[in-house]
């Protein structure tokens, strides 16, 4: 069986051609540029492991640390924005607006639980 790189890069549970039928997913926590930098560092670690295993492991650990730090910062910012949405509202705010904020809390929490 041959490795299919395009298929491996698809989201889990997603089939080719299903993008048009699905609603867009939640906004990524990290920009694609930030993700690419971290992935590049991991690839470098993997590619240099045979020649310099300890340095490769240090690079992989550093990429991991960077990813977790950026995720923590992104989650803190997302929480700050969500809290501002509902705390700064008029006490008589529309329940639809509050429901939308609740849905966003639910979505981000569910994403965290799937990690």
Wavefront OBJ file of the C-alpha trace (Angstrom):
o trace
v 0.000 0.000 0.000
v 1.442 3.375 -1.013
v 1.478 6.419 1.226
v -0.994 9.033 0.030
v 0.282 12.382 1.321
v -2.789 14.346 0.224
v -5.099 11.967 2.047
v -2.911 11.968 5.165
v -3.173 15.764 5.372
v -6.982 15.767 5.357
v -8.829 16.262 8.597
v -9.951 13.116 10.339
v -13.401 12.012 9.263
v -13.282 14.093 6.125
v -13.642 12.622 2.701
v -12.444 14.150 -0.567
v -15.010 16.505 -1.979
v -16.861 16.937 1.298
v -15.563 20.486 1.808
v -18.385 21.980 -0.229
v -21.041 20.192 1.795
v -19.759 21.029 5.266
v -20.009 24.302 7.080
v -16.666 25.899 7.822
v -15.078 24.702 11.027
v -14.084 26.856 13.941
v -11.383 29.429 13.470
v -7.898 27.960 14.024
v -6.216 28.921 17.270
v -2.868 29.464 15.544
v -2.344 31.109 12.194
v -1.199 28.903 9.349
v 2.144 30.740 9.383
v 2.695 29.920 13.059
v 1.672 26.310 12.460
v 4.003 26.042 9.460
v 6.992 27.282 11.475
v 6.436 24.684 14.170
v 5.892 21.882 11.651
v 9.073 22.928 9.832
v 11.043 22.676 13.076
v 9.629 19.216 13.732
v 10.525 18.081 10.221
v 14.044 19.378 10.720
v 14.320 17.404 13.963
v 13.087 14.238 12.268
v 15.403 14.678 9.288
v 18.499 15.259 11.434
v 17.802 12.565 14.020
v 20.050 9.922 12.416
v 23.083 12.228 12.445
v 22.481 14.158 15.681
v 19.834 12.442 17.800
v 20.252 14.541 20.947
v 20.130 17.818 19.052
v 17.113 16.568 17.098
v 15.318 15.758 20.337
v 16.150 19.190 21.730
v 14.726 20.769 18.563
v 11.557 18.652 18.826
v 11.161 19.593 22.488
v 11.631 23.257 21.641
v 8.983 23.038 18.896
v 6.631 21.381 21.389
v 7.279 24.131 23.944
v 6.646 26.814 21.331
v 3.398 25.177 20.218
v 2.076 24.858 23.760
v 3.037 28.437 24.663
v 1.338 29.798 21.550
v -1.774 27.725 22.219
v -1.966 28.917 25.821
v -1.680 32.524 24.640
v -4.285 32.011 21.916
v -6.690 30.366 24.355
v -6.228 33.158 26.885
v -6.944 35.757 24.204
v -10.024 33.836 23.010
v -11.294 33.673 26.604
v -10.696 37.399 27.084
v -12.700 38.212 23.943
v -15.554 35.873 24.845
v -15.759 37.244 28.370
v -15.809 40.804 27.062
v -18.691 39.837 24.752
v -21.024 38.904 27.563
v -19.730 40.908 30.518
v -19.905 44.244 28.744
v -23.441 43.686 27.487
v -26.517 45.389 28.750
v -28.233 43.254 31.407
v -31.216 43.126 29.078
v -29.072 41.735 26.240
v -30.762 39.561 23.711
v -30.687 35.899 24.641
v -29.566 35.109 21.075
v -26.366 37.078 21.594
v -25.729 35.327 24.904
v -26.559 31.951 23.352
v -24.006 32.597 20.607
v -21.317 33.281 23.206
v -22.281 30.123 25.087
v -22.009 28.133 21.848
v -18.510 29.518 21.304
v -17.479 28.462 24.825
v -18.887 24.996 24.150
v -17.075 24.636 20.806
v -13.668 25.675 22.131
v -14.032 23.463 25.211
v -15.005 20.464 23.073
v -11.997 21.073 20.830
v -9.737 21.074 23.887
v -11.214 17.815 25.119
v -10.475 16.141 21.766
v -6.751 16.880 22.016
l 1 2 3 4 5 6 7 8 9 10 11 12 13 14 15 16 17 18 19 20 21 22 23 24 25 26 27 28 29 30 31 32 33 34 35 36 37 38 39 40 41 42 43 44 45 46 47 48 49 50 51 52 53 54 55 56 57 58 59 60 61 62 63 64 65 66 67 68 69 70 71 72 73 74 75 76 77 78 79 80 81 82 83 84 85 86 87 88 89 90 91 92 93 94 95 96 97 98 99 100 101 102 103 104 105 106 107 108 109 110 111 112 113 114 115
